[in-house]
Amino acid sequence: MTQPIQQEGRGSPRGMFVRVAILAVVVVGGFLVLRYTPLAEYLHEEKMKALFDSLSSFWWAPLFLLLLYTVLAPLGMPMTPLLIAGGAVFGSFYGSVYNCVGMILGGTGSYLLARSLGRDFVVHVTRGKIRRVEAVFDRHGFWPLVQTRFMPIPYALVNYAMALAGVRLPLFLATTVLGIIPAGTIYTYFWARIFHASGDQRWMAAFQLIVVIVVMNVIIGFPSIRAALRARKRGTETD
């Protein structure tokens, strides 16, 4: 009896490898374009700010900033130039609003891209063991995921890692929004200050940013630390 031929599609092994190859091309190709083409010189802080200085009189300038976040975040571009441009050109308040919305859009786009193209490959390679990681995130991952938004980790890496590790979309969106709003506001304010400052003032602003980020990490990490201490105490009592 002849075996039915498996159709090419989302569930087929060939389709899985094609999708992960597309993801690799997007990530590697995006990195090469942003690094080694003439476009790279326009993505530095000074060039980005100059670009938005020239566009700030147009009503669609904030929409263009959001578009850059949405397109460039999945390609692995550091968010600092966009944060500086948003804060320096649009001010602390509106710059923070645009930057936070842009980072949420860019992060969600990165997540959906990695989830749709790479998740099946990770499950296949790990023989399904990655599902245990997914279960851990569902039970204990909320505050640690929020905390990642305050850590100096490449933005695209965090979003891709969450998608490939199996963080569910509702959990990703909730922790991203909750983490990005304060983190984006803090980074917008301080990066704009650092960009405009010079000499000792720049070092002071950088030091203040580090202090604020450390304090925020301690505050956000407190629920996880408390839960770990309670679990350790219960383990000690049962021994």
N, C-alpha and C positions, 0 to 999 in steps of 0.2 A: 504494500500500500504506500503510495507516495505521500510524503510529508507536505503539508501546506507551506508554501513559500511565504516567509515573513515579509510584509510590505515595508517599504522604506517609509519612515515617519518619525514622529517624536519618540515612540517607544523602541525603535530599532537601534541596535548597537552602532550601525553606520551613521544614523542621524545624530546620535549622541556625540560621536567623535567629530562630526561636521560642526555641530554647535559649539563645542569647546574650542575647536580650531578657529571659528569665527571670533569667539571671545578673545583668544590669544592674539589674533590679528588686530583687533580693535585696541587692545591694551598696549601691545608692543608698537603697533603702528602709530597710535596716538602719542606715545612717549617719544618716538623718533621724530615725529612731525613737530612736537612742541620743543624738542631739544635741538634739532639739527637743521631746521628750515628757517627761512627769513621770518617766519611767523614768531619764532622764539624771541626775537628782540622786542617785540611788541607786548610780551607777557611779563616784562619786568615791572617793578613797582612804579618807577618814574614814567615809563611809557604808558602804562595803564592809566595812571592818574592824568597824564597829559591828554590821553584820548578822551576820557570822560570830562575833563575840563572843557574840551572843545565841543562836546556833545551835550553838556549840561543844560543848555538853553532850549533844547528840543524836548517836547513832552514825552517822547518815547525812549529817552535815555535810560530811565530805570528799567523799562522792559528789555532793553538791550543788555543791561547788566544781568538781569535774570536769565536771559538767553545764554549768555556766556557761562554762567554757573551751570546751567542745564547741559550744555554741550561739552564744556571743558572738564567738569568734575569727573565724569566717567573715564576720561582719557588720562587721569592721573595728575592733572595740573595742581600744584600747590595753591591753596586758597588765599594765601597771604596777599598777592597782588590785587585780587578782587576785593578783599576786605579793606585794604588800604584805599583803593579807589573809591569804594562805596562810602567809607567814613570821611575821607578827605574832601570829596566833591559834594556829597549830599548832606554832610553834617552828621553829628552823633546819632540823632534820633532817626531821621529818615534813612540814613546810611545803615543803621542797625536793622531797621525793618527790611530794607531791600536785601541786605546781606543774609539775614536769617531766612527769609523766604527763598532766596537763591540757593543757599546751602541745603535747605530741605528738599527743594526740587532736584538739585544736582545729586544729592545723596540717594534720593528715591530712584532716580534714573539709573544710578550706578547699581543699586541693589537689584532692581528689576532686570537689568541687563545680565548681571552675573547669575541671578537666580534662574532665568529662563535658558541661558546658554551653558552654564557650568555645573548646576546643582546635580543633574543626573549623572554626570561624569564622576563627581566626588562620591556619590552614593555607590556607584559601580566599583570604583577603585577601592573604597574602604569596605566593600562587601556589606554595606548597610550599617556598619558600626557607627557611622556618623549620626545615625538617628538617636543614639544615646546622648550625644552632645546636644541635639535639638531638644530632648526631654529635659536636660539640665537647664538650658536657657529658659524653657517654659516655666520651670519651677523656681529657679533662683537667679535668673539673669537680668531682671529688670534694672536694678540700680547699678550693677557693673556695666551694663550697656549704656546707661545714661552717662556714667563716669568716663567712658571712652571719648566722649565729645570734648572733654576738658584736657585730654592727654595730647602731648605733641607727637601724634601718630599721623602719617599721611592719610588724608581724608578718604581718598579712593580705596586705600587698603582696608580701612575700617569697614566701609560699606560693602566691599567685595567679600571680606571675611565673614561678615554677618550673613550675607546671602548664601555663601557656600557652606557655612557651618550649620545652616538650617534654622536660623532665626526666622520665625514666622512674620509675615508682612504686618499684621496689627501690632505685634510687639516691636518690630523695627520702627514703624511710624510713631508709636507712642514714645519710645525712648529717644528717638531722633528729635522730635519736636521739643520734648521736655529738656533735652540736653542742649540743643542748638540755640534756643532762644536766649538763655543766659550766657552761654559760651560765645555765641555770635556777637552779642551786645558787648561783652567784655573785650573780645579781640578787636572789634571794630573801633572801640574807643581808644584802646591802648596802642594799636598799630598805627592809627592816625596820628596819635601824639608822638610816637617814636619816629614816624616818617617826617613830621614837621620840626621835631626838636633837633638839637645839635649838641655835641660835647657832653658835658655832665648831665644836662637835662635829658638827653636821649638814654643814657645809662640809668638814670633815676626812673624814667618811665618803664624801661625794660625790667628793672628790678621790681617795681610795683606790680607789673603784669605777672611776674613769676610768683610773687607773694600771693596775689589774688587767686591764681590758678591752683597753687598748693592748698590754700584755705578751702577753695571750692571742692577740690578732690577729697579733702578730709571730711567735709560736711556730707558730700554725696556718698562717700564710702562708708560712713558711719553705720547705716543699717546693715550692710554686709558684714562689717566687722563685729557688730553686736550679735548678729545671727550666728557667726562662726564661733564666737565666745560662748554663746548659750549651748551650741551643739557640743563644744568641747567639754563644757561643764557637765552636761547630761552624760557624755561618754565616761567622764571621770567618776561620776556617781554610780554608774552601773557596773564599773569594774570591781 
